[in-house]
Amino acid sequence: RCVQETGGINAEYMGKYFFLINIFLSLQQRMTQNAWSNKYQGGFCYAACQEVFSWYNPSIAVCRKGCDFGVGRVNDPKERTIAEDMCKAYTAELMFTFKGELDNLDDLRVHADMFPKNPKNIYRACLAGLRRQKY
């Protein structure tokens, strides 16, 4: 499609192609970044996430994302529900989840070696960050 009859590259097609790639990369970058650049700026919540998981566990980043979702929402029950829904949406964006899969989890505990290898573990790590937020 992008090669015309003359053998050249169709600039309009390539422009749309690069535009879509840039959108995808910017969305991917936003979903993997935290609100703070390091654990010291993130305050107590980031430090608590560092303590609850092993130092090599990637669940620390998911826990910190839960800290970011919980800022200003944890003391109000309605806002806390919104933050929990944000954790569900974040989990669904990272990994395929079935509809209603995260609604009724029996056990929300986390442990040091719980890796984010399935949607339930990602959601639990995000909620761990939400529970560690103080304000």
Residue pairs with C-beta under 8 A, 6 or more apart in sequence:
1 10
1 13
2 9
2 10
2 13
2 14
2 17
3 9
3 10
4 10
31 90
31 93
31 94
32 61
34 42
34 61
34 64
34 65
34 67
34 68
35 42
35 67
35 68
35 71
36 42
36 43
36 46
36 64
36 68
39 46
39 47
39 49
39 50
39 64
40 46
42 64
42 67
44 132
44 134
45 64
45 67
45 70
45 129
45 132
45 133
45 134
46 64
46 67
48 132
49 60
49 63
49 64
49 66
49 67
49 128
49 129
49 132
50 60
52 63
52 110
52 112
52 128
52 132
53 59
53 60
53 63
53 110
53 112
53 114
53 125
54 112
54 113
57 112
57 113
57 114
57 115
58 115
58 116
59 110
59 114
59 115
59 116
59 121
59 122
59 125
62 90
62 116
62 122
62 125
62 126
62 129
63 125
63 126
63 128
63 129
63 132
64 129
65 90
65 126
65 129
66 83
66 87
66 125
66 126
66 127
66 128
66 129
66 130
66 131
66 132
66 133
67 129
67 130
67 132
67 133
68 129
69 83
69 86
69 87
69 90
69 126
69 129
69 130
70 80
70 83
70 129
70 130
70 132
70 133
71 133
71 135
72 79
72 135
73 79
73 80
73 82
73 83
73 133
74 80
74 83
74 130
74 133
74 134
74 135
75 135
80 130
83 130
84 127
84 130
87 123
87 126
87 127
87 130
88 102
88 123
90 122
90 126
91 97
91 102
91 119
91 122
91 123
91 126
92 119
94 116
94 122
95 118
95 119
95 122
96 119
97 119
101 119
101 120
102 119
102 120
102 123
105 120
105 123
105 124
108 124
108 127
109 124
110 124
110 125
110 128
114 121
114 124
114 125
115 121
116 122
116 125
